[in-house]
């Protein structure tokens, strides 16, 4: 399982802790420190579309209207912290966020 998030994100820390406690292996990719590979970024945008953008983030609020109008892929490439977190790739099934439905799906072994 691959886990895209931020080390400083409370939701990501909680999700990672629960995944590890469930006995599943997880490879953590910090989107700020490690970046996101182009192929992964393409898949995230193709799979999650607009849901991949965190419009309540301070990064989003700091963008100009012109910057916000750019396509999702370019936005995430330029500002990886705009990604709604965590994004999880579990055996080719991509999820975003850590609500109860996503947690149940990810934690199921």
N, C-alpha and C positions, 0 to 999 in steps of 0.2 A: 504494500500500500504506500502511495506517495501522498504527502501532506504538504500543501503550499500554504504558508502563513507567515506570521511575524513573531519573533521571539518576545516582543514587548506586548503582544495582544493577549488580554486575559481570556478571551474566548478560545483562542488557539491553544493556550496553555492547558485549559480545562479539557478541551477535546483530545489533545495529545495524551494527557494523563489517563483519560478514560480508555482510549484505544490501547495504550500500553497495558493498563490494568486488565483489559479483556484478553490479554495474551497474544495479541496480533502484533506482527512486526510493522514498523512504520519508518519510512525514510522521510525526514523533515527537510523541506526546502524553504529557507527563509527568503521571501521574495525581495527583501531589501538587500540583504547581505550576499545571497547567492545568485539573485536574478532568476528569471524564468526563461528556459530554453525556447527558441523560436517555435519549434514543433509543438511544445506544450502550450505555448501561448495561442497558437493557431487552434489547437484542440479545445482549449478552454473557451475561446470566443465562439467557435463553431458549435460547441455543445451547450454552453450556458448563456451565450448571447448577452443581452443587456443585464441579466442577473449577476454577471461577473463584476459589475461596477458597484462600489459602495458609495452611494450618493449622500450618505450622512457623515462621511469622513471629513476631517479637517482639510485633507488634501483636495477633495472635491470642492469644498467651500472656498478654497484659495485660488481656484482656477478662474480665468476670465470666461466670459460667455463664448468667445471665439475658441478657446481651448476645449471647453465642454462640448462644442459642436463637432469636434474631430471624431473619426470612427473609433469604435471600442478598442480594436487591436492596437492602434497607434497610441491611444490614451494609456493603455496598460503597459505598452512597451516603454513609454516615456515616464510613466508614474506607476511603478508596480504596486505601491502602497494603496492605489485606488481599488485594488482587487478586493472584493468582498471575501471575508475569510471565515474559516479555512476553506480552501478548495481541496477536495480529496479525490484521488484516483484510486479506486479499489477494484482491481481486476477489470479495468476498462470502463467502469461505471463511475461517472463524474458527479460529484455533489458539491454544493456551495452552502456555507453557513453551518450552524450547529444547533438547529432547532430540534425538537423531540423526534420528528419524523426522520431527519437526516441521521441523528445519533443512533436511532434504532436500526436503520439500514446499515450504517457503518460498523456498529458494534456486533451485529449478527455475524456469527462465525460459520 
